């Protein structure tokens, strides 16, 4: 059976953006696992027929918190042994791709939601995030 892990920072991504994909995947006998910080609507995610895992994913750059998230995801991915890790939302996408690569997941996919780049961004900030995306995209996706 094909196993997919969907990673997002918050559960609302699983509810608003991934619900149809998750439900169709489950209907087609794909084992789906969702990872995010639990909020107040865990049951809405679980109603999709998925396995839902609570891993705190800080939505800001916080090295200690981010490293903890990576380590917890590595452990989870090694247990699940997914065929695909599909990451969403900026910080979760970076952390999830690093964890999936460390765990030896064969296929890592990134769908951009909530992109960091915008017109009012300073050149310094733009270059910072651009280089992170470029590096992670090249080596971890």
HELIX and SHEET records of a PDB file:
HELIX    1   1 UNK A   11  UNK A   16  1                                   6    
HELIX    2   2 UNK A   19  UNK A   27  1                                   9    
HELIX    3   3 UNK A   42  UNK A   46  1                                   5    
HELIX    4   4 UNK A   63  UNK A   80  1                                  18    
HELIX    5   5 UNK A   90  UNK A  103  1                                  14    
HELIX    6   6 UNK A  123  UNK A  140  1                                  18    
SHEET    1   A 5 UNK A  51  UNK A  54  0                                        
SHEET    2   A 5 UNK A  31  UNK A  37  1                                        
SHEET    3   A 5 UNK A   3  UNK A  10  1                                        
SHEET    4   A 5 UNK A  84  UNK A  88  1                                        
SHEET    5   A 5 UNK A 107  UNK A 111  1                                        
END                                                                             
